[in-house]
């Protein structure tokens, strides 16, 4: 019978990674939670029995029931429908924000790590931004540009770019000293080809892990900004904004804050667990 090492060598990288993820309980729990959230968000129009903004003042502050699974809010709107559609706002915000941040962060970090002449100046700016927690930095940026979902997304992008830059820079510094990089450089291969074909593909694993973890953090920061009235504005069914509205009715309508808060918890927990699992799966030291 083939040994585990021989079997691992015979498998394709994608199937090998999936095999390791399947054996990692943390990653699998994260995947299951995310699949539940994504399924509910994608099929929200089919799962929701009421329009997301339909008001019915006769049904104000109705508790959870078979008619309204998550109850109703102060305008008689169905909270179940608003939680489902609010998940779309949170996930799209996280996707766009993390995608833009990763693109700029990888570009800046790669150039900074490869061309050491600009390293000091770029990292001075990045370290200054890293000195502030993402939420505090985002609040400061929104104070300049004003509240709103677009401005909140821009503020979060600026807040998390330094995290990508620092990770990518340190990874590039390690890879650029390898013998094969020196060899292709001695052959006269242009720098952009070295970066695209030999350096970036070899640092993709930590980038994937950081992206997954930051996805959950972005959802949490975005919800926090909306809770403070700086992100998505009413009547948008955003989870943080819904928790903010519900906090005024905790004694008489606890469900208004509970269910949007559970949505935030499941999404953030799912991404964090998946990120921790991927870190174990993609770390070569963990798989020897």
TORKOL-4160 file (C-alpha; in steps of 0.2 Angstrom, whole numbers, padded with zeros to 4 digits, m for minus):
288
<pt num="1" X="0000" Y="0000" Z="0000"/>
<pt num="2" X="0006" Y="0017" Z="m0004"/>
<pt num="3" X="0013" Y="0028" Z="0010"/>
<pt num="4" X="0005" Y="0045" Z="0015"/>
<pt num="5" X="0020" Y="0054" Z="0007"/>
<pt num="6" X="0018" Y="0044" Z="m0009"/>
<pt num="7" X="m0001" Y="0047" Z="m0010"/>
<pt num="8" X="0002" Y="0066" Z="m0006"/>
<pt num="9" X="0015" Y="0067" Z="m0021"/>
<pt num="10" X="0003" Y="0058" Z="m0033"/>
<pt num="11" X="m0012" Y="0070" Z="m0029"/>
<pt num="12" X="m0015" Y="0087" Z="m0038"/>
<pt num="13" X="m0012" Y="0102" Z="m0027"/>
<pt num="14" X="m0030" Y="0107" Z="m0027"/>
<pt num="15" X="m0036" Y="0090" Z="m0022"/>
<pt num="16" X="m0022" Y="0088" Z="m0009"/>
<pt num="17" X="m0027" Y="0105" Z="m0001"/>
<pt num="18" X="m0046" Y="0100" Z="m0001"/>
<pt num="19" X="m0041" Y="0083" Z="0008"/>
<pt num="20" X="m0032" Y="0093" Z="0021"/>
<pt num="21" X="m0046" Y="0105" Z="0023"/>
<pt num="22" X="m0058" Y="0090" Z="0025"/>
<pt num="23" X="m0048" Y="0083" Z="0039"/>
<pt num="24" X="m0047" Y="0100" Z="0048"/>
<pt num="25" X="m0062" Y="0101" Z="0059"/>
<pt num="26" X="m0060" Y="0120" Z="0062"/>
<pt num="27" X="m0060" Y="0123" Z="0043"/>
<pt num="28" X="m0075" Y="0112" Z="0040"/>
<pt num="29" X="m0085" Y="0121" Z="0054"/>
<pt num="30" X="m0081" Y="0137" Z="0046"/>
<pt num="31" X="m0086" Y="0131" Z="0029"/>
<pt num="32" X="m0102" Y="0125" Z="0036"/>
<pt num="33" X="m0107" Y="0141" Z="0044"/>
<pt num="34" X="m0102" Y="0151" Z="0029"/>
<pt num="35" X="m0112" Y="0139" Z="0018"/>
<pt num="36" X="m0127" Y="0142" Z="0029"/>
<pt num="37" X="m0125" Y="0161" Z="0028"/>
<pt num="38" X="m0122" Y="0162" Z="0009"/>
<pt num="39" X="m0136" Y="0150" Z="0005"/>
<pt num="40" X="m0148" Y="0161" Z="0016"/>
<pt num="41" X="m0142" Y="0177" Z="0007"/>
<pt num="42" X="m0142" Y="0170" Z="m0011"/>
<pt num="43" X="m0159" Y="0163" Z="m0009"/>
<pt num="44" X="m0166" Y="0177" Z="0001"/>
<pt num="45" X="m0180" Y="0182" Z="m0012"/>
<pt num="46" X="m0187" Y="0164" Z="m0011"/>
<pt num="47" X="m0185" Y="0162" Z="0008"/>
<pt num="48" X="m0192" Y="0178" Z="0013"/>
<pt num="49" X="m0211" Y="0178" Z="0014"/>
<pt num="50" X="m0213" Y="0197" Z="0015"/>
<pt num="51" X="m0205" Y="0212" Z="0005"/>
<pt num="52" X="m0190" Y="0219" Z="0014"/>
<pt num="53" X="m0197" Y="0237" Z="0016"/>
<pt num="54" X="m0216" Y="0233" Z="0018"/>
<pt num="55" X="m0223" Y="0242" Z="0033"/>
<pt num="56" X="m0238" Y="0236" Z="0043"/>
<pt num="57" X="m0241" Y="0247" Z="0058"/>
<pt num="58" X="m0254" Y="0235" Z="0064"/>
<pt num="59" X="m0240" Y="0221" Z="0066"/>
<pt num="60" X="m0227" Y="0232" Z="0076"/>
<pt num="61" X="m0217" Y="0223" Z="0088"/>
<pt num="62" X="m0224" Y="0206" Z="0085"/>
<pt num="63" X="m0213" Y="0193" Z="0093"/>
<pt num="64" X="m0206" Y="0178" Z="0083"/>
<pt num="65" X="m0220" Y="0166" Z="0077"/>
<pt num="66" X="m0224" Y="0155" Z="0062"/>
<pt num="67" X="m0231" Y="0171" Z="0053"/>
<pt num="68" X="m0215" Y="0181" Z="0056"/>
<pt num="69" X="m0200" Y="0169" Z="0061"/>
<pt num="70" X="m0189" Y="0183" Z="0068"/>
<pt num="71" X="m0204" Y="0195" Z="0073"/>
<pt num="72" X="m0207" Y="0212" Z="0067"/>
<pt num="73" X="m0199" Y="0229" Z="0070"/>
<pt num="74" X="m0205" Y="0246" Z="0075"/>
<pt num="75" X="m0213" Y="0249" Z="0058"/>
<pt num="76" X="m0220" Y="0232" Z="0057"/>
<pt num="77" X="m0207" Y="0226" Z="0044"/>
<pt num="78" X="m0203" Y="0207" Z="0044"/>
<pt num="79" X="m0186" Y="0205" Z="0053"/>
<pt num="80" X="m0182" Y="0188" Z="0045"/>
<pt num="81" X="m0183" Y="0196" Z="0027"/>
<pt num="82" X="m0172" Y="0211" Z="0033"/>
<pt num="83" X="m0159" Y="0200" Z="0040"/>
<pt num="84" X="m0158" Y="0189" Z="0024"/>
<pt num="85" X="m0157" Y="0204" Z="0013"/>
<pt num="86" X="m0145" Y="0213" Z="0026"/>
<pt num="87" X="m0133" Y="0199" Z="0024"/>
<pt num="88" X="m0131" Y="0204" Z="0005"/>
<pt num="89" X="m0125" Y="0221" Z="0010"/>
<pt num="90" X="m0113" Y="0214" Z="0023"/>
<pt num="91" X="m0106" Y="0201" Z="0012"/>
<pt num="92" X="m0105" Y="0212" Z="m0003"/>
<pt num="93" X="m0096" Y="0226" Z="0008"/>
<pt num="94" X="m0084" Y="0213" Z="0014"/>
<pt num="95" X="m0080" Y="0206" Z="m0004"/>
<pt num="96" X="m0078" Y="0223" Z="m0012"/>
<pt num="97" X="m0068" Y="0230" Z="0002"/>
<pt num="98" X="m0056" Y="0215" Z="0004"/>
<pt num="99" X="m0054" Y="0213" Z="m0015"/>
<pt num="100" X="m0049" Y="0231" Z="m0017"/>
<pt num="101" X="m0038" Y="0231" Z="m0001"/>
<pt num="102" X="m0029" Y="0215" Z="m0006"/>
<pt num="103" X="m0025" Y="0221" Z="m0024"/>
<pt num="104" X="m0017" Y="0237" Z="m0018"/>
<pt num="105" X="m0009" Y="0229" Z="m0003"/>
<pt num="106" X="m0001" Y="0215" Z="m0013"/>
<pt num="107" X="0005" Y="0228" Z="m0026"/>
<pt num="108" X="0013" Y="0240" Z="m0013"/>
<pt num="109" X="0020" Y="0226" Z="m0002"/>
<pt num="110" X="0028" Y="0217" Z="m0017"/>
<pt num="111" X="0036" Y="0232" Z="m0024"/>
<pt num="112" X="0041" Y="0238" Z="m0006"/>
<pt num="113" X="0049" Y="0221" Z="m0002"/>
<pt num="114" X="0058" Y="0219" Z="m0019"/>
<pt num="115" X="0064" Y="0237" Z="m0021"/>
<pt num="116" X="0072" Y="0241" Z="m0004"/>
<pt num="117" X="0076" Y="0259" Z="m0008"/>
<pt num="118" X="0058" Y="0264" Z="m0005"/>
<pt num="119" X="0055" Y="0252" Z="0009"/>
<pt num="120" X="0059" Y="0264" Z="0023"/>
<pt num="121" X="0047" Y="0278" Z="0017"/>
<pt num="122" X="0032" Y="0266" Z="0013"/>
<pt num="123" X="0033" Y="0256" Z="0029"/>
<pt num="124" X="0034" Y="0272" Z="0039"/>
<pt num="125" X="0017" Y="0277" Z="0032"/>
<pt num="126" X="0010" Y="0259" Z="0034"/>
<pt num="127" X="0017" Y="0258" Z="0052"/>
<pt num="128" X="0008" Y="0274" Z="0056"/>
<pt num="129" X="m0008" Y="0268" Z="0050"/>
<pt num="130" X="m0006" Y="0251" Z="0059"/>
<pt num="131" X="m0004" Y="0260" Z="0075"/>
<pt num="132" X="m0022" Y="0264" Z="0075"/>
<pt num="133" X="m0036" Y="0250" Z="0077"/>
<pt num="134" X="m0046" Y="0248" Z="0060"/>
<pt num="135" X="m0062" Y="0254" Z="0068"/>
<pt num="136" X="m0054" Y="0270" Z="0075"/>
<pt num="137" X="m0045" Y="0274" Z="0059"/>
<pt num="138" X="m0061" Y="0271" Z="0049"/>
<pt num="139" X="m0070" Y="0283" Z="0061"/>
<pt num="140" X="m0057" Y="0296" Z="0058"/>
<pt num="141" X="m0058" Y="0295" Z="0039"/>
<pt num="142" X="m0077" Y="0295" Z="0039"/>
<pt num="143" X="m0076" Y="0311" Z="0050"/>
<pt num="144" X="m0068" Y="0319" Z="0035"/>
<pt num="145" X="m0078" Y="0312" Z="0021"/>
<pt num="146" X="m0095" Y="0310" Z="0029"/>
<pt num="147" X="m0106" Y="0295" Z="0034"/>
<pt num="148" X="m0112" Y="0283" Z="0021"/>
<pt num="149" X="m0109" Y="0265" Z="0015"/>
<pt num="150" X="m0098" Y="0270" Z="0001"/>
<pt num="151" X="m0087" Y="0281" Z="0012"/>
<pt num="152" X="m0087" Y="0267" Z="0026"/>
<pt num="153" X="m0080" Y="0255" Z="0013"/>
<pt num="154" X="m0067" Y="0267" Z="0007"/>
<pt num="155" X="m0062" Y="0270" Z="0025"/>
<pt num="156" X="m0061" Y="0251" Z="0029"/>
<pt num="157" X="m0050" Y="0249" Z="0013"/>
<pt num="158" X="m0038" Y="0262" Z="0019"/>
<pt num="159" X="m0038" Y="0254" Z="0037"/>
<pt num="160" X="m0033" Y="0236" Z="0031"/>
<pt num="161" X="m0022" Y="0240" Z="0017"/>
<pt num="162" X="m0007" Y="0241" Z="0029"/>
<pt num="163" X="m0010" Y="0223" Z="0035"/>
<pt num="164" X="m0008" Y="0216" Z="0017"/>
<pt num="165" X="0007" Y="0227" Z="0014"/>
<pt num="166" X="0016" Y="0221" Z="0030"/>
<pt num="167" X="0012" Y="0203" Z="0027"/>
<pt num="168" X="0017" Y="0203" Z="0008"/>
<pt num="169" X="0033" Y="0213" Z="0011"/>
<pt num="170" X="0039" Y="0201" Z="0024"/>
<pt num="171" X="0035" Y="0186" Z="0013"/>
<pt num="172" X="0044" Y="0194" Z="m0002"/>
<pt num="173" X="0059" Y="0198" Z="0008"/>
<pt num="174" X="0060" Y="0180" Z="0012"/>
<pt num="175" X="0057" Y="0173" Z="m0005"/>
<pt num="176" X="0069" Y="0186" Z="m0015"/>
<pt num="177" X="0084" Y="0179" Z="m0006"/>
<pt num="178" X="0081" Y="0161" Z="m0012"/>
<pt num="179" X="0094" Y="0154" Z="m0025"/>
<pt num="180" X="0081" Y="0152" Z="m0039"/>
<pt num="181" X="0077" Y="0170" Z="m0038"/>
<pt num="182" X="0095" Y="0175" Z="m0039"/>
<pt num="183" X="0097" Y="0162" Z="m0054"/>
<pt num="184" X="0083" Y="0170" Z="m0064"/>
<pt num="185" X="0089" Y="0187" Z="m0060"/>
<pt num="186" X="0106" Y="0183" Z="m0066"/>
<pt num="187" X="0099" Y="0176" Z="m0083"/>
<pt num="188" X="0092" Y="0194" Z="m0086"/>
<pt num="189" X="0074" Y="0190" Z="m0083"/>
<pt num="190" X="0065" Y="0207" Z="m0081"/>
<pt num="191" X="0059" Y="0211" Z="m0064"/>
<pt num="192" X="0040" Y="0211" Z="m0068"/>
<pt num="193" X="0042" Y="0193" Z="m0074"/>
<pt num="194" X="0051" Y="0188" Z="m0058"/>
<pt num="195" X="0038" Y="0196" Z="m0047"/>
<pt num="196" X="0023" Y="0189" Z="m0057"/>
<pt num="197" X="0030" Y="0171" Z="m0061"/>
<pt num="198" X="0042" Y="0167" Z="m0047"/>
<pt num="199" X="0038" Y="0178" Z="m0031"/>
<pt num="200" X="0019" Y="0181" Z="m0030"/>
<pt num="201" X="0015" Y="0163" Z="m0034"/>
<pt num="202" X="0026" Y="0157" Z="m0019"/>
<pt num="203" X="0018" Y="0169" Z="m0006"/>
<pt num="204" X="0000" Y="0166" Z="m0011"/>
<pt num="205" X="m0004" Y="0155" Z="0004"/>
<pt num="206" X="m0002" Y="0168" Z="0018"/>
<pt num="207" X="m0012" Y="0180" Z="0007"/>
<pt num="208" X="m0026" Y="0168" Z="0006"/>
<pt num="209" X="m0026" Y="0165" Z="0025"/>
<pt num="210" X="m0026" Y="0184" Z="0029"/>
<pt num="211" X="m0039" Y="0188" Z="0016"/>
<pt num="212" X="m0051" Y="0175" Z="0024"/>
<pt num="213" X="m0048" Y="0182" Z="0042"/>
<pt num="214" X="m0050" Y="0200" Z="0036"/>
<pt num="215" X="m0066" Y="0196" Z="0028"/>
<pt num="216" X="m0074" Y="0192" Z="0044"/>
<pt num="217" X="m0065" Y="0208" Z="0052"/>
<pt num="218" X="m0072" Y="0219" Z="0038"/>
<pt num="219" X="m0090" Y="0213" Z="0041"/>
<pt num="220" X="m0088" Y="0217" Z="0060"/>
<pt num="221" X="m0080" Y="0234" Z="0057"/>
<pt num="222" X="m0093" Y="0238" Z="0044"/>
<pt num="223" X="m0107" Y="0233" Z="0056"/>
<pt num="224" X="m0099" Y="0243" Z="0070"/>
<pt num="225" X="m0099" Y="0258" Z="0059"/>
<pt num="226" X="m0117" Y="0256" Z="0054"/>
<pt num="227" X="m0121" Y="0254" Z="0072"/>
<pt num="228" X="m0113" Y="0270" Z="0076"/>
<pt num="229" X="m0123" Y="0278" Z="0062"/>
<pt num="230" X="m0108" Y="0281" Z="0051"/>
<pt num="231" X="m0110" Y="0267" Z="0038"/>
<pt num="232" X="m0126" Y="0261" Z="0029"/>
<pt num="233" X="m0141" Y="0273" Z="0033"/>
<pt num="234" X="m0159" Y="0268" Z="0036"/>
<pt num="235" X="m0170" Y="0261" Z="0029"/>
<pt num="236" X="m0156" Y="0250" Z="0022"/>
<pt num="237" X="m0157" Y="0233" Z="0030"/>
<pt num="238" X="m0139" Y="0232" Z="0036"/>
<pt num="239" X="m0135" Y="0221" Z="0051"/>
<pt num="240" X="m0126" Y="0234" Z="0061"/>
<pt num="241" X="m0139" Y="0247" Z="0058"/>
<pt num="242" X="m0153" Y="0235" Z="0063"/>
<pt num="243" X="m0144" Y="0231" Z="0080"/>
<pt num="244" X="m0143" Y="0250" Z="0083"/>
<pt num="245" X="m0162" Y="0253" Z="0080"/>
<pt num="246" X="m0166" Y="0238" Z="0091"/>
<pt num="247" X="m0156" Y="0243" Z="0105"/>
<pt num="248" X="m0169" Y="0256" Z="0110"/>
<pt num="249" X="m0182" Y="0242" Z="0111"/>
<pt num="250" X="m0173" Y="0229" Z="0120"/>
<pt num="251" X="m0185" Y="0228" Z="0135"/>
<pt num="252" X="m0200" Y="0226" Z="0124"/>
<pt num="253" X="m0193" Y="0219" Z="0107"/>
<pt num="254" X="m0177" Y="0210" Z="0111"/>
<pt num="255" X="m0178" Y="0201" Z="0094"/>
<pt num="256" X="m0175" Y="0217" Z="0084"/>
<pt num="257" X="m0156" Y="0216" Z="0090"/>
<pt num="258" X="m0154" Y="0198" Z="0093"/>
<pt num="259" X="m0156" Y="0191" Z="0076"/>
<pt num="260" X="m0146" Y="0204" Z="0066"/>
<pt num="261" X="m0133" Y="0201" Z="0079"/>
<pt num="262" X="m0133" Y="0182" Z="0077"/>
<pt num="263" X="m0131" Y="0185" Z="0058"/>
<pt num="264" X="m0115" Y="0195" Z="0062"/>
<pt num="265" X="m0109" Y="0182" Z="0074"/>
<pt num="266" X="m0111" Y="0168" Z="0062"/>
<pt num="267" X="m0103" Y="0177" Z="0047"/>
<pt num="268" X="m0088" Y="0183" Z="0057"/>
<pt num="269" X="m0086" Y="0166" Z="0066"/>
<pt num="270" X="m0087" Y="0156" Z="0050"/>
<pt num="271" X="m0073" Y="0167" Z="0042"/>
<pt num="272" X="m0062" Y="0167" Z="0057"/>
<pt num="273" X="m0063" Y="0148" Z="0059"/>
<pt num="274" X="m0060" Y="0145" Z="0040"/>
<pt num="275" X="m0045" Y="0157" Z="0041"/>
<pt num="276" X="m0038" Y="0147" Z="0056"/>
<pt num="277" X="m0041" Y="0131" Z="0047"/>
<pt num="278" X="m0033" Y="0137" Z="0031"/>
<pt num="279" X="m0018" Y="0143" Z="0041"/>
<pt num="280" X="m0015" Y="0126" Z="0048"/>
<pt num="281" X="m0018" Y="0118" Z="0031"/>
<pt num="282" X="m0007" Y="0129" Z="0020"/>
<pt num="283" X="0007" Y="0130" Z="0033"/>
<pt num="284" X="0021" Y="0119" Z="0027"/>
<pt num="285" X="0027" Y="0116" Z="0045"/>
<pt num="286" X="0010" Y="0110" Z="0050"/>
<pt num="287" X="0010" Y="0097" Z="0036"/>
<pt num="288" X="0027" Y="0088" Z="0038"/>
